[in-house]
């Protein structure tokens, strides 16, 4: 199969699938709480509704408020094209380094926080300050967990890491599983899930992500919500194909690529189920308790890193 066609698939796969996995997580949470819940396809309908609505923009908003949704959405597309989704035969030497991917995601968070503060809203201001606190504290655990994989693979390229981890014997997975614990905590923090944030709330005392979006409406709000869903699936794909890369294709032939796609869909469903179970089992932490959990991610990743040296 031509490499150009696979690149196109990489670019469209994340935005095409991300609303479904957000809806799947909500559906499983609802069933665990003895509720019927909305369909897994409800996020697609929500985006369609928002794209059809008019926008109301504050007179105090600058160009940054207007441009941020497009910038943040574009960042998620670039990251989607940079990480191993279907095959390890498709390398991206330009943006495929794990540090580039981590800091591209941090760039999106930076613009999100700036956009939250841009209109001078009190909600946007405290949401941005909380978001930057969580992002700053989770970054160490995220980088060190991926650095553990990079040291094991002797490469910082994400595609090379996925190819190397696939060939490792089972006993070599002890530090990888430990690093995954640190990554999983960072995943919950970076994607605004329990116990760090409640993605369904609009209460002043609990909002982080939603507080930054409260001044948005219409098409720009749709792009922000879509970019947030993209980031959720990007982290799931990173966890699935770097720490558990079995099933990913090693060639660009149609058969292995279809198997790689099926493997990604299945692992993303397992991750979504696990996140729904976690969110249904614990309460949201108070903001002052979040550094303790993020420090745990840092310590676990340090231990995993030490085991590889």
Helices and strands as residue ranges (DSSP letters): H 3-32, H 42-51, H 63-82, H 98-118, H 122-153, H 158-166, G 170-173, H 174-190, H 209-212, H 218-238, I 239-243, H 254-281, G 287-289, H 290-308
